[in-house]
Amino acid sequence: MKFVETNDLSEVQSDIQSNIRGRMLNESESFEFRCHPGVSCFNLCCRNLNFFLNPYDVIRLKQNLEISSSEFIEKYTDIIVRPGHHFPDVLLRMADNAEKTCPFLTEAGCRVYPDRPYTCRAFPVEHGLYYDAGKNQTRLVHFFRPPDFCQGRHEKTAWTLSSWEADQVAAFYNQMTVRWAEVARLFQNDPFEGEGPNGQKGKMAFMAVYNIDAFRDFVLNSSFLKRYKVKPQLRMKIKSDDVAMLKLGMAWIRMFLFDVKVGEITLKR
């Protein structure tokens, strides 16, 4: 998900139209697309990618593969820190073959399809998080941006944003992605006091959202719950619910690193 920060959304649309392939979609507009084994480009989009994973993507994939979040991160991801960024990016590691295919691509298609990541689920629509600096509010903006080689864009099946979201079972993915994007946007400022993301605070923040199993162990088996008061309904769920754990992790980052008041967790007095 891209960040768009401006006081005037019309500036974004003008920039898209003049500089970026694709078009901005509003809620009532339609687009035509259908991907199926009969198109000549089938699965060509599943290779040689800089493929960014959101925290909820990792949860769904590690559950599908029946491994821990630590195992998933070690086996399937590359973690990078880009210059000028204050939080690591998590990229899906492509297979070690000539075409650098997605590690989950098979001859029959995607072997994790029910739990495929947000980017795959949304394709050919890309979403951005528009931040209205004047109103201090965020909302999603949408772009129809299939690659040039995509033949599915010539199919005649019409969709709106809402019908495509329903077809791809993407509503909760969208909610969780927006929730994470609002946290990630905070890292435009450096909260680590010179330590960087590889310092103690940085490692804790990464664990809180990407390594959910390790964060659960830390929360339940350290002094965490003696120092922080967790909302009772959320505390009941975190022992077994990965999404509840992720919500706690995001809330803790907002409070601990950025001094944002949150409803899920408070510091005990």
Protein Blocks (a to p, Z undefined) as FASTA:
>chain_A
ZZdddfblklmmmmmmmmpgcddddfkbccdddddfkbmkgoklmgoiacdddfklmmmm
mmmnopafklmmmmmcccdddehiabdcddddddddfkopafkbcfkbcfklmmgcfklm
mpccdcdddddfklopacddddddddfklmklmpcbdcdfklmmmmnopmlmmmmmmmmm
mmmmmmmpcckgonojmlmklmmmmmmmmmmmlmmmmmmmmmklmmpccdfklmmmmmmm
mklmmmmmmmmmmmmmnopacfkbccdZZ
